Amino acid sequence: MSTITHIPFAEGEANLDWIELTQALADGHNLPKAEIGDTFLYRDPDTLLSRAAWIDGLGMAVKTATVFPRNPQSGNPMINGAVNLFDDGDGTLSALIDFHLVTKWKTAGDSLLGALKLANPDSREVLIVGAGTVGLSLCEAFGRGYPNAKIRLWNRTRSKAEELAKSLDGVEVADDLAQAVNNADIIVSATMSTEPVIRGEWLRAGQHLNLIGAYRPDMREADNEALRRARIFVDSFDTTVDHIGEIKIPLAEGTITHDDLIADYYDLNAFSSSLDEITLFKNGGGAHLDLMTSRYILEKWHKR
């Protein structure tokens, strides 16, 4: 029986590179389309969530998370979990990878790939909206993807933005959101908002808007005007159109139509932009991206 590889967060992360990951994600979409499935189990107020994906040629992954809201009261993390990575040939368990490691790199890498395909490669200013855990990883990822760009950070509670900026070299805090959005070449939003925080009237030609935060049907980060003005792309039609308010709500209201959704990652050649257009990318995630990320992490682990 083969030994199962266990990859913890810090040791696993030490081997990774954001640009390499975006290439791994692009390569993964050249394989047959993934089969994906989610399951939810509940015991009020706790949740067990499992997301599974199978890609012929890449293998299988089951990412399981436990969400126990009372845990912080006893000093334990609210979210725990792991990713089980299975061999495509014989179905044996190849690796057990830290849940937070896969989630961090999948989420930020997904958005970075969208930006690299759609944003001006000479972008000089990146605005990160949201100073939570994802905001930190976005600063790291976009700092690697756009090393010559200035990164600014905006958060509704300024003190949180200041605290995060202090831990990062060269990152500044923006005061006025409207002005910061207008000044930026790339705007990346990762908030928990159910009401739009980015307004289309603030945008200008040549900008790239990259949306991450909304993951429920009732959540949005950009208003109708932003969607009307932009050319819209998503990472996956299957995980965004019917599941996330950012796309689902304006479709239902007639603000946009399905024809306005230009492409997802299974048609990467259709990702394009020009300096007289605004592009919008919606990061919806999905277990297939967890699988691609996990396979990249395991390959880098073996090469370390």
Order of alpha helices (4+ residues) and beta strands (2+ residues): beta-alpha-alpha-beta-beta-beta-beta-beta-alpha-beta-alpha-beta-alpha-beta-alpha-beta-beta-alpha-beta-alpha-alpha-beta-beta-alpha
